[in-house]
């Protein structure tokens, strides 16, 4: 046993064979409980002629039916709970894309597991009891705030439950309370960086050294921007309400993929179109089965998030498998002139050109039955002070960078600083006008 590893984190280093055995027994237990307590699951198993006893190996998981967001909607609000409400001590919900929210529940045991995985995530990011954590994820029905809060307290961090928004107060707290680490969405942190500079402050005056960013996709280019502008180390944390909240996976200090807490969440990668299992290293949709959740177990949940299971072991020594950073969701894919485009490609292209700011939006419209796209991006104040010809050169360089990555010529509109809406939580990158009758979005002021 390594004395430098906290007892809660020992599983991160477990021998793979022992981990697989643990996963199997937990999987069998989960399937049994779902079969006994969740009507929809039992019906689907029966339809396939499957009984819990048929799950004899981890490979047998692939015989089980998937669960997806529609199942959660159809059984709204509590139809997939596997425990009586008297055992459920907390509810969270995520807004979902349409209509009713996705509702998730936790027993006390579930909350303990959640705190444990967040604790392990924060440890992997190098935090310890000497850290002061500004928790700027939203508190409330969103899982970010309370998830990070409870895990942080469990690790012994000094947690400041500031929640999202109120940027001026965030800056005051960051400076006066000796904050060393922050949790928020990467897009909100970029807004904080901007405000710190605008108010004449600098990161040298702060103790901040680490950021745990997630809840939305962000690229390596965005990480490079954050680290360069703020001097802190930026870690990617992943999670989703349906599985537990934040703390499903996190980067360690090698920043080479996210370690997934496999003793609680079993990952598979499938072809998003056919559902067929894909081998390690191949990109596809992440499917997760919870192994220990009591109130709201999920079997083969289709996350819609695109990633790959990374082969090989991480240099940090953890044996937990890693997923590649989530670049996008299947449902974020845009098809333009027959080419698949993801917002992450646009982000990478934009940030590869100097003097752009990481504030951008992708507008989708429809003209004569054909989908059109344009990209708006803010450029620096200095840039707007420059001659029109230089702005035109800049616009061309950006369009060229996008063409280089996507293969498509997409119109780029340069916007002045602070003209694209800032978000306190998840950024809205795609603005879809295609349902509006033959529209062009309003044009921002450009030279
Ligand atoms: O966003 C949980 C969370 C809170 C994760 C705080 C990390 C930090 P939901 O609101 O249910 O839960 O949204 C889940 O957000 O399926 C992904 O599409 C996306 N997402 C979350 N983390 C990342 C990330 C929380 N690190 C959905 N990279 C997921 C890319 C992410 N996408």
Boltz pocket constraint, residues with backbone or C-beta under 6 A from the ligand:
constraints:
  - pocket:
      binder: B
      contacts: [[A, 94], [A, 137], [A, 143], [A, 144], [A, 213], [A, 214], [A, 215], [A, 216], [A, 217], [A, 218], [A, 236], [A, 237], [A, 238], [A, 239], [A, 240], [A, 241], [A, 242], [A, 245], [A, 246], [A, 247], [A, 303], [A, 305], [A, 325], [A, 326], [A, 327], [A, 329]]
      max_distance: 6.0
